[in-house]
Amino acid sequence: MWILYAFLSAFAAALVAIFAKLGLSEVEPTLATTLRSLVMAAFLVATAWTLGRFRDFSIHTLNSKEWGLLVLAGVAGALSWLFYFFALRDGPASAVVAIDRLSIVFVVLLAAGFLAEPLGWRAIAGASLMVTGALLISLKQGELSRLWIDLLRHVK
C-alpha cells in the first residue's frame, strides 16, 4: 500500500508546483508559503479530528525527543517550502521541481549515514541518474558544458 501512497504523494506534489506557480504571480513567496501552511494545518487538523486521531492524544503522549524531532522536521519542512516558493516565483516549474526532487539523493545519503540504510551500487546508480536527469531537465542548451568546465576549473 505504501507504493500507492507514494505515487499519490508525487501526484499531489506535482499539483502543488502547478498551483503555486500560477498563484505566485501576484503574491510574495513568504506570504504565499505562510498562507499555504495555514490551509494545510487546518486541513490536517480537520482530517485527524475526523479520523479520531486526537481521541487519546495529549501533549504528554510524546516524549521530549519525539517533540524535538517533530519540531526540527517542521522547521526543515518550512524552510524547504519557503525556498521552493522563492525558486518557483522566478524559475520554470519543471526545472525547480527537478532540482527540488534531488532531495531524494540527499535522503539516500543521509539515510545511509544516520539510519544505517544500505548504500549499494543500485542506490548510487539511481541517485546518479537522478542528478543527471535533474541537470538535463533544468539546464538550457550549453549550460551543462559550462557547468562542467567551471567545475573542473575549481577542482584543479
Secondary structure, 3 states (H helix, E strand, C coil): CHHHHHHHHHHHHHHHHHHHHHHCCCCCHHHHHHHHHHHHHHHHHHHHHHCCCCCCCCHHHCCHHHHHHHHHHHHHHHHHHHHHHHHHHHCCHHHHHHHHCCHHHHHHHHHHHHCCCCCCHHHHHHHHHHHHHHHHHHCCCCHHHHHHHHHHHHHC
